[in-house]
C-alpha cells in the first residue's frame, strides 16, 4: 500500500510546486541510498496481518510494528501494538500509519514446542523486517528472524538497497542450512505449507534441540549475530547440532520410551490439526547435517556416491556416507536399496530392526553387516565387539565376531556363506581384481564396508584396516578380504608361531546367506 502525495489543493498547483512535490515523493532518499529503489512511501491506515511461528505463538503473545527511517532503517520510536488472537499464531495490527514503508515486527510470547508437544515454559521473541509498500501480510518466523540483523548490516554498513540486502541475507541463511534453491520471501513462509514450511519446521527443531527456552533464545541470538557480521554461520556449536541431527534422524535420540524423536515431532505437529499432512521437514534435517559434513548435494546425478565426513570437529569425522535414490544421505550401512531388495529379515534379539536381503548370482545375501542390539564395547575378546571398543563403530559398520560366534548373529534361516557361495559372489562381480573390489564396494549391490578387524596376540588387541579393508567370515574358517588392491580368500591366522605369540582367532565382519 502506498500513500501517494496529493498534487492539488483548491484545484490548482503551480508547475514548480508540482515538480518539487514529485521529487519529494519519489526521490532517492531510500534505504541504503540505492538509486534503483523507487523511493520512500508513507503507509497510512494499513491493517498488517500475519501468522507468528516458532511453533505457533499462543494467544496473548504481543505483536509490535515498529516504524523505521526510510533511509537508515533506524527505529523512530513510533510503534503499533496488538496481540496474537489464537493458538495458531494469527495476528492483525490495525491502523498502522508510518512515514516509510519499512517496518520491524516483533512477536514476544509463549509458543507450541513441537519437540515436547507442550506449551513452552518460557517466552521468546522473533522479528521480521519487511517492506509494506506492496503487502499487508507479514509472517514472523525463524527465517525472518535470522535474516533481520543481516539485512540491517548490509543496508546500514554496506549501502545496499533493502530489496537486494533482503535477497542476499535470505540466500545466505538458506545456504548455511544446506538449502540452495529459492524459497521465496521469508515473510511469506508458513510452517504448515510446502517446502518453505518444511524448512521452517526443520530449523525450529534444530534450534530447539534438547534445550530449554532460555537455551533456544541464546542459540538463535548467537546464530543471528554470526549471520549479521559475515553472512555465514560457522562455529563448533553448529557441528554439535549437526551431530545431534544425525543421531535424531537415525533413531539414536529417543523421546520417552524408545520413540523415534522425529516421528514424535511429526505426531505432535499433526495433533495441532492445522493441516491434513505435515510437510516433509525431515529432508531438511538431512540436508543440514550433510552440508555441515561437506557431503554436498544428493540428487539424481550422484546416486550411491560415497563421501566421507570432512568436518574434523564432528564426532563422526571420517565416516562414510552415501547418496540414496530418495535424495537423502545416509551412513553406508543404512543405504536404501529400493529396486533390488529381495526381502527383509529380523535382526536377532530386536523387536523391529530388519536386515535387507538381495539376490546376487544364485544366492541371497544380507546387504548389511551383522549387528547386535546390545554388544559390549570393552576389550573382553570373549564375543562380538565394536572395533576399538567404540560403539560408534558398531553403529556404522556392525560388529566384529570371532569365528565361533559368527553364525550366532545370523537371522533364523541364514548362516555363514559356503566357499561355493563366495565363489559365485566373486564371479558375479568380475573375479578378484581391483575392478571386482570396487564393484563389491558399490552401494547399489553387495556394499562391502571397510570395517577393519581385530586380532589377539599375547594380551594385546591389534586393530587393523578400518576405513581401508573389509574381512568377512566364510564357513570353512577362511576370510573374504576386500581392499583397494583387489579381492582374495585367505586363512584367518597369519601363521605366527604359537610358541612365540599366543595367537587368538581374528574377529571380523559377518554377512549371512539364506540356507
C-alpha positions, 0 to 999 in steps of 0.5 A: 500500500502506498500513500501517494502525495496529493498534487492539488489543493483548491484545484490548482498547483503551480508547475514548480510546486508540482515538480518539487512535490514529485521529487519529494515523493519519489526521490532517492532518499531510500534505504541504503541510498540505492538509486534503483529503489523507487523511493520512500512511501508513507503507509497510512491506515494499513491493517498488517496481518500475519501468522507468528511461528516458532511453533505457533505463538499462543494467544496473548503473545504481543505483536509490535510494528515498529516504524523505521527511517526510510533511509537508515532503517533506524527505529523512530520510536513510533510503534503499533501494538496488538496481540496474537488472537489464537493458538495458531499464531494469527495476528492483525495490527490495525491502523498502522500509519508510518512515514516509510514503508519499512517496518520491524515486527516483533512477536514476544510470547509463549509458543507450541514446542513441537519437540515436547508437544507442550506449551513452552515454559518460557517466552521468546521473541522473533522479528521480521523486517519487511517492506509494506509498500506492496503487502499487508501480510507479514509472517514472523518466523525463524527465517525472518528472524535470522535474516533481520540483523543481516539485512540491517548490516548490509543496508546500514554498513554496506549501502545496499538497497533493502530489496537486494540486502533482503535477497542476499541475507535470505540466500545466505541463511538458506545456504548455511542450512544446506538449502540452495534453491529459492524459497521465496520471501521469508515473510511469506513462509508458513510452517504448515505449507510446502517446502518453505514450511518444511524448512521452517519446521526443520530449523525450529527443531534444530534450534530447539534441540534438547534445550530449554527456552532460555537455551533456544533464545541464546542459540538463535541470538548467537546464530543471528549475530554470526549471520549479521557480521559475515553472512555465514554461520560457522562455529563448533556449536553448529557441528554439535547440532549437526551431530545431534541431527544425525543421531535424531534422524537415525533413531539414536535420540529417543523421546520417552520410551524408545520413540523415534524423536522425529516421528514424535515431532511429526505426531505432535505437529499433526495433533495441532490439526492445522493441516491434513499432512505435515510437510516433509521437514525431515529432508531438511534435517538431512540436508543440514547435517550433510552440508555441515559434513561437506557431503554436498548435494544428493540428487539424481546425478550422484546416486550411491556416491560415497563421501566421507565426513570432512568436518574434523570437529564432528564426532563422526569425522571420517565416516562414510556416507552415501547418496540414496535414490530418495535424495537423502544421505545416509551412513553406508550401512543404512543405504536404501536399496529400493529396486533390488531388495529381495526381502527383509529379515529380523535382526536377532534379539530386536523387536523391529530392526530388519536386515535387507536381503538381495539376490546376487548370482544364485544366492541371497545375501544380507546387504548389511553387516551383522549387528547386535542390539546390545554388544559390549564395547570393552576389550573382553575378546570373549564375543562380538565387539565394536572395533576399538571398543567404540560403539560408534563403530558398531553403529556404522559398520556392525560388529566384529565376531570371532569365528565361533560366534559368527553364525550366532548373529545370523537371522533364523534361516541364514548362516555363514556363506559356503566357499561355493557361495563366495565363489559365485559372489566373486564371479558375479562381480568380475573375479578378484581384481581391483575392478571386482573390489570396487564393484563389491564396494558399490552401494547399489549391490553387495556394499562391502564396508571397510570395517577393519578387524581385530586380532589377539596376540599375547594380551594385546588387541591389534586393530587393523584396516578400518576405513581401508579393508573389509574381512568377512567370515566364510564357513570353512574358517577362511576370510573374504578380504576386500581392499583397494588392491583387489579381492582374495580368500585367505586363512584367518591366522597369519601363521605366527608361531604359537610358541612365540605369540599366543595367537587368538582367532581374528574377529571380523565382519559377518554377512549371512546367506539364506540356507 
